[in-house]
Amino acid sequence: VTLGPRGCVWARRRDGLEEFGTVPAPAARRVVDTTGAGDAFMATLLLGLTRRQQAGEDPFAIDSSRLVRLLARAAEAGTRVCEALGAVNGLPRLHDFGPVDC
């Protein structure tokens, strides 16, 4: 669940155990427009999970530490979008993040 400038909370059941946590969002230099922040978050999350699948890994078997790193990247993408006008102008490009190896 995204929480805007407060980051996100996550929860899941894996191997019969419940796991949950929070991931803070980085502070925006200056908030211009929040349009597209949630979309950027979700696109980054899905990119990371898809890359795992392309590498032959089960995207749903991601361990907690890697999931938290991926969610932090997603929160960063959401923050960056807020620093520019419109949903696309602030959207990070792949080279902005380097490899999404979470």
GISUL-V540220 format. One record per residue. N is the residue number from 1. RES is the residue in one small letter. SS is DSSP state (~ for helix, > for strand, _ for the rest). Layout:
N;RES;SS
N;RES;SS
This chain:
1;v;_
2;t;>
3;l;_
4;g;~
5;p;~
6;r;~
7;g;_
8;c;>
9;v;>
10;w;>
11;a;>
12;r;>
13;r;>
14;r;>
15;d;_
16;g;_
17;l;>
18;e;>
19;e;>
20;f;>
21;g;>
22;t;>
23;v;>
24;p;_
25;a;_
26;p;_
27;a;_
28;a;_
29;r;_
30;r;_
31;v;_
32;v;_
33;d;_
34;t;_
35;t;_
36;g;_
37;a;~
38;g;~
39;d;~
40;a;~
41;f;~
42;m;~
43;a;~
44;t;~
45;l;~
46;l;~
47;l;~
48;g;~
49;l;~
50;t;~
51;r;~
52;r;~
53;q;~
54;q;~
55;a;_
56;g;_
57;e;_
58;d;_
59;p;~
60;f;~
61;a;~
62;i;_
63;d;_
64;s;~
65;s;~
66;r;~
67;l;~
68;v;~
69;r;~
70;l;~
71;l;~
72;a;~
73;r;~
74;a;~
75;a;~
76;e;~
77;a;~
78;g;~
79;t;~
80;r;~
81;v;~
82;c;~
83;e;_
84;a;_
85;l;_
86;g;_
87;a;_
88;v;_
89;n;_
90;g;_
91;l;_
92;p;_
93;r;_
94;l;~
95;h;~
96;d;~
97;f;~
98;g;_
99;p;_
100;v;_
101;d;_
102;c;_
